[in-house]
Amino acid sequence: MLSSDADEMIAQRAAEAMLGCAVEDFVAALQREDAPEELFKYCAEHLAQKPGIADAMAENINCPAEELIAVAPYLKEAVNLLVDDLDRISSTPGLVTALVPSSYLGPRQRAALEEIQKDAPLDEMELVRNVEALAGDVPDKKERMSLYQQVSKMKVIERMQLAIKGGRDARGLLIRDPNKMVQRAVLQSPKLTDQEVEQFAGATSLNEEVLRIIAGKKQFMKNYTVMRNLTFNPKAPLDLTLGLMNHLLLPDLKGLAKSKNVPETLRNTAAKLLRQRTTKKTED
């Protein structure tokens, strides 16, 4: 803070004093939750290329986005954590552009940035179908059309922000967005409720990738209803449902064995597992 003091002598003395500080001390300071903005600014301007500085800045959620853009060329492992935080990268469009050239990006994170950059206009007919799919949740046609008009004018990065910070109606529409990153943003929303996830897990109008993301999140799969709905969803990938089936309670397993809506392989395997459990229960 003193290095940017209005008094030139104080600023110079402070800058000279910092030259004697070890890089490790700056890294430790950057990791503090209460690290001041002045510290991030100073490190971005003077120490970005030093080992650990850029990564420490990226790992601190309080680091201003404009400073992250400045240190983006020096990010290493932390670049992937940053890309996975969809709220941070979608709130600052310039950050996506700054991260793309990184050679430390993993395949999944690079694909994510490329998906965000596509920014293709929404297909109007598809958007209309998605809005109509909300009829059960948002019966007021005026509300649905207002949401349609709002979303139709948005870029991918703006839809991601709406998915994260918007209301339930917006999430219900954007979970069906053709852009995978918008779908993922819905599932990262801190406002997302258990009831919404349960509904998504059983929705036959959602694509396989959304269902796989739900199945891959431990906090979602702790909810038995989510697991059950995924298993009974005919759109869910068979490799997922065959594994989830083993965790079903007996009444649900019976229902799965008789269901005509799921793939035959799943139905037959459920019937076999049901016989095994029933036999074991009888023997016990």
C-alpha positions in Angstrom: 0.0 0.0 0.0 2.8 2.3 0.8 4.6 1.7 -2.5 1.7 3.6 -4.2 1.7 6.4 -1.6 1.2 9.9 -2.9 4.5 10.9 -1.2 7.2 9.9 -3.6 9.8 9.3 -0.9 7.5 7.0 1.1 6.6 5.1 -2.1 10.3 4.7 -3.1 11.3 3.5 0.4 8.5 1.0 0.5 9.3 -0.3 -3.0 13.0 -0.7 -2.0 12.0 -2.5 1.2 9.9 -5.0 -0.8 12.9 -6.0 -2.9 14.3 -7.7 0.1 11.2 -9.8 0.7 11.3 -13.5 -0.4 8.9 -14.6 -3.1 7.6 -17.3 -0.7 6.4 -14.5 1.6 4.4 -12.9 -1.2 2.9 -16.3 -2.1 1.9 -16.8 1.6 0.4 -13.3 1.7 -1.6 -13.8 -1.5 -3.1 -17.0 -0.1 -4.7 -15.1 2.8 -8.5 -14.6 2.7 -8.0 -11.0 3.8 -5.3 -10.2 1.2 -5.8 -6.5 0.2 -6.4 -5.5 -3.5 -3.2 -3.5 -3.4 -1.2 -6.7 -2.9 -2.8 -8.3 -5.9 -2.2 -5.3 -8.0 1.5 -5.0 -6.9 2.2 -8.7 -7.6 0.5 -8.5 -11.0 2.6 -5.5 -12.0 6.0 -6.6 -10.5 6.1 -10.3 -9.6 3.8 -12.1 -12.0 6.6 -14.1 -13.6 8.0 -15.3 -10.2 7.3 -19.0 -9.3 4.0 -19.5 -7.5 2.8 -15.9 -7.7 0.2 -16.2 -10.5 -1.1 -19.5 -9.2 -1.6 -18.1 -5.7 -3.5 -15.2 -7.2 -5.8 -17.5 -9.2 -6.4 -19.7 -6.2 -7.7 -16.8 -4.1 -11.3 -16.1 -5.0 -10.9 -12.6 -3.8 -8.4 -11.7 -6.5 -9.8 -9.0 -8.8 -10.5 -10.3 -12.3 -8.5 -7.6 -14.0 -5.3 -8.8 -12.1 -6.0 -12.4 -13.2 -6.1 -11.2 -16.8 -2.7 -9.6 -16.3 -1.0 -12.7 -14.9 -2.8 -15.2 -17.2 0.4 -15.9 -19.3 2.2 -17.1 -16.1 -0.4 -19.4 -14.7 0.5 -23.1 -14.4 -1.6 -25.8 -12.6 -4.0 -23.2 -11.2 -5.3 -22.4 -14.7 -7.4 -25.5 -14.7 -9.0 -24.7 -11.3 -9.8 -21.3 -12.6 -11.5 -22.6 -15.8 -13.6 -25.0 -13.7 -14.9 -22.0 -11.7 -17.6 -21.0 -14.3 -18.8 -18.0 -12.3 -15.3 -16.4 -12.2 -14.5 -16.9 -15.9 -18.0 -15.9 -17.1 -18.2 -12.8 -15.1 -15.2 -11.3 -16.9 -15.2 -12.0 -20.7 -11.6 -10.9 -21.2 -10.4 -13.6 -18.8 -11.5 -16.4 -21.2 -9.5 -14.8 -24.1 -6.5 -14.5 -21.8 -6.5 -18.1 -20.7 -6.9 -19.8 -24.1 -3.2 -19.6 -25.0 -2.0 -21.4 -21.8 0.0 -24.5 -22.5 -1.0 -25.8 -19.0 -4.7 -26.3 -19.9 -6.0 -29.8 -19.6 -8.0 -31.3 -22.5 -11.4 -30.8 -20.7 -10.6 -27.2 -19.7 -9.4 -26.3 -23.2 -12.6 -27.8 -24.7 -14.6 -25.7 -22.2 -13.0 -22.4 -23.2 -13.5 -23.3 -26.9 -17.2 -24.0 -26.2 -17.6 -20.6 -24.5 -15.9 -18.9 -27.4 -18.2 -20.5 -30.0 -20.9 -18.0 -29.2 -23.1 -19.2 -32.0 -26.6 -17.5 -32.0 -29.4 -19.6 -30.5 -31.5 -21.5 -32.8 -34.9 -19.8 -32.5 -37.0 -23.0 -33.0 -34.9 -24.8 -30.4 -35.3 -22.0 -27.9 -39.0 -21.9 -28.5 -39.2 -25.7 -27.8 -37.2 -25.2 -24.6 -39.5 -22.4 -23.5 -42.5 -24.6 -24.2 -40.9 -27.4 -22.1 -41.2 -25.0 -19.1 -45.0 -24.8 -19.4 -45.4 -27.1 -16.4 -43.2 -25.1 -14.2 -44.0 -21.6 -15.5 -47.7 -21.8 -16.6 -47.9 -18.0 -17.1 -47.2 -17.6 -20.8 -46.3 -13.9 -20.3 -43.5 -14.9 -17.9 -42.2 -17.6 -20.4 -42.2 -15.1 -23.3 -40.4 -12.5 -21.2 -37.7 -15.1 -20.4 -37.5 -16.1 -24.0 -36.9 -12.5 -25.1 -34.3 -12.0 -22.4 -32.3 -15.2 -23.3 -32.6 -14.9 -27.1 -30.4 -11.7 -27.0 -27.7 -13.1 -24.8 -24.2 -14.3 -25.6 -22.9 -17.6 -24.2 -21.0 -15.9 -21.4 -24.1 -13.9 -20.4 -26.3 -17.0 -20.4 -23.7 -18.6 -18.1 -24.0 -15.8 -15.7 -27.8 -16.0 -15.8 -27.6 -19.7 -15.2 -25.5 -19.2 -12.1 -27.2 -16.1 -10.6 -30.7 -16.2 -12.1 -33.9 -17.7 -10.8 -35.4 -21.1 -11.0 -37.3 -20.4 -14.3 -34.0 -19.3 -16.0 -32.3 -22.5 -14.8 -35.1 -24.6 -16.1 -34.7 -23.1 -19.5 -30.9 -22.9 -19.6 -30.3 -26.5 -18.5 -31.6 -27.3 -22.0 -29.3 -24.7 -23.7 -27.4 -26.1 -26.7 -24.1 -24.8 -25.3 -22.6 -27.4 -22.8 -21.0 -24.6 -20.7 -24.3 -23.0 -20.1 -25.7 -26.4 -19.0 -22.7 -26.8 -16.6 -23.2 -23.3 -15.2 -26.8 -24.2 -14.2 -25.4 -27.2 -12.2 -22.8 -24.9 -10.5 -25.4 -22.4 -9.4 -25.4 -21.9 -5.6 -29.2 -21.3 -5.9 -29.8 -24.7 -7.3 -32.2 -26.7 -5.1 -32.5 -30.4 -4.4 -35.9 -30.5 -6.0 -34.5 -29.0 -9.3 -31.8 -31.6 -9.4 -34.3 -34.4 -8.8 -36.4 -33.0 -11.7 -33.4 -32.7 -14.0 -32.3 -36.3 -13.2 -35.6 -37.6 -14.4 -36.1 -35.3 -17.4 -36.1 -37.2 -20.7 -35.6 -33.9 -22.5 -32.1 -33.4 -21.3 -29.0 -34.7 -23.1 -26.7 -37.5 -21.8 -23.9 -35.0 -20.9 -26.1 -33.2 -18.4 -27.2 -36.5 -16.8 -23.5 -37.6 -16.6 -22.5 -34.4 -14.9 -25.3 -34.9 -12.3 -24.2 -38.5 -11.7 -20.6 -37.3 -11.3 -21.3 -34.8 -8.5 -21.1 -36.4 -5.1 -23.3 -33.7 -3.5 -26.1 -34.6 -5.9 -25.8 -38.4 -5.6 -26.2 -38.3 -1.8 -29.9 -37.6 -2.6 -31.6 -41.0 -3.1 -34.3 -39.5 -5.3 -31.7 -38.1 -7.7 -30.1 -41.5 -8.0 -33.4 -43.2 -8.5 -34.6 -40.8 -11.1 -31.4 -41.2 -13.1 -31.7 -44.9 -13.0 -35.3 -44.8 -14.3 -34.5 -42.1 -16.9 -34.5 -43.9 -20.4 -32.1 -41.1 -21.6 -29.5 -41.9 -19.0 -26.4 -43.8 -20.4 -26.6 -47.5 -19.8 -23.2 -47.7 -18.2 -24.4 -45.2 -15.5 -27.7 -46.8 -14.8 -26.3 -50.3 -14.5 -24.0 -49.1 -11.7 -26.7 -47.0 -10.0 -29.2 -49.9 -10.1 -27.1 -51.7 -7.4 -28.0 -49.0 -4.9 -31.8 -49.1 -5.4 -34.1 -50.1 -2.5 -36.0 -53.3 -3.1 -39.4 -51.7 -4.1 -37.6 -49.5 -6.7 -35.6 -52.4 -8.0 -38.9 -54.3 -8.5 -40.3 -51.3 -10.4 -37.2 -51.1 -12.6 -37.4 -54.8 -13.4 -41.0 -54.3 -14.7 -40.5 -50.9 -16.4 -41.1 -50.8 -20.2 -39.5 -47.4 -20.4 -35.9 -48.4 -19.7 -33.6 -50.4 -22.0 -34.1 -54.1 -22.1 -30.6 -54.8 -20.8 -31.2 -52.7 -17.7 -34.6 -54.3 -17.1 -33.3 -57.8 -17.4 -30.3 -57.1 -15.2 -32.6 -55.5 -12.6 -34.7 -58.7 -12.6 -31.7 -60.8 -12.1 -30.4 -58.7 -9.2 -33.9 -58.7 -7.7 -34.0 -62.6 -7.7 -30.5 -62.6 -6.1 -31.6 -60.3 -3.3 -34.9 -62.0 -2.8 -33.2 -65.4 -2.5 -30.6 -64.1 -0.1 -33.3 -62.4 2.0 -35.2 -65.7 2.1 -32.1 -67.7 3.2 -31.3 -65.2 5.9 
